[in-house]
Structures are given as C-alpha cells and as structure tokens.
C-alpha cells in the first residue's frame, strides 16, 4: 500500500515537472524579447526542475541519494532565478529595449494607464 502510494506520488510529481518544463519551453519559443524569456525561464523552468527532483526524491525514499537530490533542488531554486536576473540586468545595461505592444493592441501602456479605456 505504501509503495503504491509512493509510486503514484512520484509519477504525479514527475508529471508536473514535465508539464512545467514544457510550458517553459513553449514560453521561450513564443515570447518576443529577452526579458519575457528570462521571466518564463526562471519561473516555470525552476518549477519543472523542482517537481522533477521532488519526484526523484520520493521515488528513492530515505537514502543518501535523496539527501543529494534535495540539496540539488535547493541549488536549482537559488541559481535559476539568480541567473535569469543576471541575464535581464545584463540586457538592460547593454541597452536592449523591451518590445512594446502595437499601437492598436489593447494591452499598450496608455490603455493600462487609463484604467482600461481605449482613447
């Protein structure tokens, strides 16, 4: 009973890891500029790796390899957002401008500033 529960918990965690990694991949391919891509890479890729490593830790149970997996999980949670921040900051310091919405788009800055009403 416990082994079956642990198996399905590991499968669920690994499935969530694959899902968030897939979302991150789609975000990197579809988003327009370095800032948006850095955001999706830091958020969803960290979640994907976190869930996958948690699934590995659950699958192995209480062993030495589980301690290493949890330490790796902590390392990923610290380094992924830090690396994305460094990339975005480097882009900003070198003068890379973020892509703005088109003039006819509902999400442009004037529309947001006016409370959602189009001029």
C-alpha positions in Angstrom: 0.0 0.0 0.0 2.7 2.5 1.0 4.9 1.5 -2.0 1.9 2.1 -4.4 1.2 5.5 -2.8 4.8 6.5 -3.1 4.9 5.3 -6.7 1.9 7.4 -7.7 3.2 10.4 -5.8 6.5 10.1 -7.7 4.6 9.8 -11.0 2.5 12.8 -10.2 5.5 14.9 -9.3 7.4 13.9 -12.4 4.3 14.6 -14.5 4.1 18.1 -13.0 7.8 18.5 -13.7 7.4 17.6 -17.3 4.4 19.9 -17.7 6.1 23.0 -16.3 9.3 22.3 -18.3 7.1 22.0 -21.4 5.4 25.3 -20.6 8.8 26.9 -20.1 9.9 25.6 -23.5 6.8 27.0 -25.2 7.3 30.3 -23.4 10.9 30.6 -24.5 9.9 29.9 -28.1 6.9 32.1 -28.2 7.7 35.2 -26.1 9.1 38.2 -28.0 12.1 39.6 -26.0 14.8 38.7 -23.7 13.0 40.0 -20.6 9.9 37.9 -21.2 12.0 34.8 -22.0 14.1 35.3 -18.8 11.0 35.5 -16.8 9.5 32.3 -18.1 12.8 30.5 -17.8 13.3 31.5 -14.2 9.7 30.8 -13.1 8.4 27.7 -14.9 11.7 26.0 -15.5 12.5 26.2 -11.8 9.1 24.7 -11.0 9.6 22.0 -13.6 13.0 21.1 -12.2 11.8 21.3 -8.7 8.8 19.0 -9.2 11.0 16.5 -11.2 13.7 16.4 -8.4 11.0 16.1 -5.8 9.6 13.1 -7.7 13.1 11.5 -7.8 13.5 12.1 -4.1 10.1 10.5 -3.4 10.9 7.6 -5.7 14.2 6.8 -3.9 12.8 7.0 -0.4 15.0 7.6 2.6 18.5 7.0 1.2 21.7 9.0 0.7 20.8 9.8 -2.8 17.6 11.5 -1.5 19.7 13.9 0.5 21.8 14.8 -2.6 18.6 15.3 -4.6 17.2 17.7 -2.0 20.4 19.6 -2.0 20.3 19.8 -5.7 16.7 21.0 -5.5 17.8 23.8 -3.2 20.7 24.7 -5.6 18.3 24.9 -8.5 15.9 27.1 -6.6 18.7 29.5 -5.8 20.6 29.6 -9.1 17.8 29.6 -11.7 16.2 32.9 -10.7 19.6 34.4 -10.0 20.8 33.6 -13.4 17.7 34.9 -15.1 18.1 38.2 -13.1 21.7 38.4 -14.2 20.8 37.9 -17.9 18.0 40.5 -17.7 20.2 43.0 -15.9 23.0 42.5 -18.4 20.5 43.1 -21.3 19.3 46.3 -19.6 22.8 47.6 -19.0 23.8 47.0 -22.7 20.7 48.9 -23.9 18.4 46.1 -25.1 15.0 47.7 -25.2 11.9 45.6 -24.3 9.4 45.1 -27.1 6.3 47.1 -26.6 2.8 46.3 -27.7 1.5 47.6 -31.0 -0.4 50.8 -31.1 -3.7 49.1 -31.8 -3.2 46.5 -29.1 -5.5 46.5 -26.1 -2.5 46.0 -23.7 -0.5 49.0 -24.5 0.7 51.4 -21.8 -1.9 54.2 -22.5 -4.7 51.7 -22.1 -3.4 50.3 -18.9 -2.8 53.9 -17.5 -6.3 55.0 -18.4 -7.9 52.1 -16.4 -8.6 50.0 -19.5 -10.5 52.5 -21.6 -9.2 52.9 -25.1 -8.7 56.5 -26.4 
